Amino acid sequence: MPADRLHLVRHGEVHNPGRVLYGRLPNFRLSVAGRGMAQSAAAHVQGLGRPVSALYVSPLQRTRESAAPFAELFDLAPVVDERIIEPTNVFEGKRMTRAMINPLNWRHLARPEVPSWGEPYAEVVARMDAAMSEAWNDADGGDVVLVSHQLPIWITHLSVAGEPLRHDPRKRRCALSSVTSFERDGDRWREVDYAEPASTARAVDVGAV
C-alpha cells in the first residue's frame, strides 16, 4: 500500500556563530535549542495519532540530528536520500549582508528566477518530487517523514500550489522544525497542513540557502 500522508520536516536551529550561509558545508550541527526544536517536531507528528512507517533524511549533519527524535519515537531507521539535500549556492560560507554589497558578487544576482546564484528551482522541484513519490509508493501504509531544508520544502510548496517559483527568501513560510504535510490526489500532490510546533522566538535563522 502507498502512504497515507507525507510530512516534510525542516531541521532545527543550527549552531552558526559566524552567521554564514552554511548550504552544504560540513560540520554544521544543531544548537542546543535546535535539538529541542527537533524533539518538538517529532512530538507533534506523534501527537497526530497517525502511524509513521518510514523516515527519510538529507545527508547533512543538521538534518540527520533532526531526524533522531523521529527515529526514537517511531522506532525507525532513517534512510539517507541525497535528493532532499540543500541546493548548491555560490555564497556558501559567506555572510550574506557582506556578500550582497560586494560588486564582484552582483553577477550572481542577475537572474533571480533561475536562480543564477545556485541550483535551478526547477531542478530542486524535480528531485524533491522524485524523492517524495518514491517514498510514498514504497511505504507500507501509514505516514512517511522526510527531514529536509527550508528551500527544498518551500519550493515544493510553491510548485504544488501552482505559484511562481521565483520568490523573496525573506518571506518563506518554513520555520525551523516546521512540518508541511501533503497527500496524494491521483498523480498530484495536495498540501493539507502546515505546523510550527517548536518555539522559534529567540532562534537564529540566517544560514538557509
N, C-alpha and C positions, 0 to 999 in steps of 0.2 A: 504493500500500500504506500502511496505517496504521503508526504507530510500533511498535517492539518493547518499549521501556521509556521511562518518563518520570522525569526527576530534578528534584526541587525543591531548589534550592541556596540557602542563606541567604548574605547578604552577609558580608564580613569585618568586623573591628573598625573602628569609626568614630572619627575624631578628634573628641572631645567633652569638652574640658577643663572645661566648665561642668557636666558630668554631668546634662544636662537630657533630658527625653523629647523626642526630635527629630521623631518622627512623619513628617509630610510636609513639614516645613520645608526650605527650600532650603539649599544650600551645606554640607551635612554630608558630608564626603568620607571616604574610608578613611584610617586612620592608616598609618604605615609598616608596622607589624605586620599590619594588615588587608590590605594588598596582598600580603604573603607568604601570609596565610591563603587568599586568593582563588586564588593560584597553586597552593597545596596541594590545594584542592578540584578545580581543573581537572586537575591531575596525577593525582588519584585516579580521576576519571572516565576519563581517558585510559588509566590502568592497568587498567581493567576489560576492555580489549581489544574494546570494542564500538563500532561506527561511530556517530557523532553527526551527524545530518542537519539539525538546526535548533536555534537558540538564541534564546530569548525573554527579555526583561528588563523589570523595572519601570522607570518613567521617572526614578526618583530617582537622584541622583548616586552614592550608595554602591553601588547595585546595578549601575549602568552600569559603574562601575570594577571591580566584582567579576566582571562578565561578560567583561572584556577578555582575561584569560588563556584563557578558553574560545574566544573568537573567534580568538585567535592559534594555539592548539594544533590546532583543528579547521578552521581556515580558513573561518569562518562570519561572516556579517554579522548582528549582533544585531538582532532585531525588537522594538521597544518595544511593550509591551502594558499599557495602563492598568489592566486588570483584575487584575493581580497586584501592585498597589501596596500600600503600608502602609495600614491603615484610618485613618479620621479619629479624633481623640481630643481632648477638651476640655482636656487637660492639656499639650498641645504647648508646648514652650518652658519648662516648669516643672521644677523638681527635685521628684521625687515625694515625697521624705521631708518636704519642707516643705509641699507641697500637701495631703498627707493629714491634717495636723494643723490645717489651717485650716477652721473650721466652715462657712465660706461654700462650700466645695467638697463638703461631705458629701452634698448633694442629688444630686450626680452619681454617688454610690456606692449609691444606693437599690436599684437592680435589676441586680445583677451577672450575672444570667442572660441579659440582653439583648445587651450591657451598656449601662447608662444613661450611661456616660461616652464612648461613641463609636459607630462604625458597628456595627449589629447583627451578631452572629456569623453568623446565618442568611444575611445578605446577602453576607458575606465568603465563606462556603462556596459560594454560588450563582455568584458571579463567578469564583472560582478554578476551580470545576468547568467552567464555560463555557470559560475560557481553556485549561485542560488538555485538554478534549475536542476543541477546535478544533485545538490544536497536535498532538494525537495523530492526528486524522483527516487533517490536511493534510500529514503527514510522508511522505517518500518512503522508507519503511522506516527502519531504524536507530533510534537513541535520540534523544530531544529533551530539552533542558535549559531549565528556567525559573529564572531568578535572581530571587528574591523576598525576603520578610521573615519574621521569626520568627512573628508572629501568623497571617498567612495560611497558612503552612506547617503550623503546629501545629494550627490549627483544621481544616485539611484532613485531617490525620492522625486527629483525633478523629472527624470525620464518617465517614471511610472505615472506622474501627474500630467504628463504631456506639456510640460513647461520648457522654455528655452534653457539650454544647459549653461549658457553664459550667465554669471551671477556675481554679486558682491560677496566675497568671502566673509565680510563682517556681519552679514545678515543671514547666515546659515542657521537653521533651526536643527541643531545637532549638538546638544550639550554633552559634556563629559559624562560617560556611563549612561547615556540615554539609550532608550530601546525603541526602535522603529520597527513596526510589525506589519507583515504582509500575508495575504492569502492568494491563492491561485484562482483565477476566474477564466476557465478554459485555457487558452495559451497566453494569457496576460496576467501580470501582477496587479494586485489591488491593495493599496495601503489601508490598513484597518485600525491602526493605533500608533500613538507616539506618547512616550512617558519619560519623565525626568525624575527617577526615583532617588537620586543622590543629591545632597545639598552641595551646590557649587558657588555659594555666595562669596566665599573668600578664595576661590580657586584661581590659579594662574593658568590661563589657556591661550598661550601666544605662539605655540610651536607647530600648530597644524598647517599642513600644506594648503 
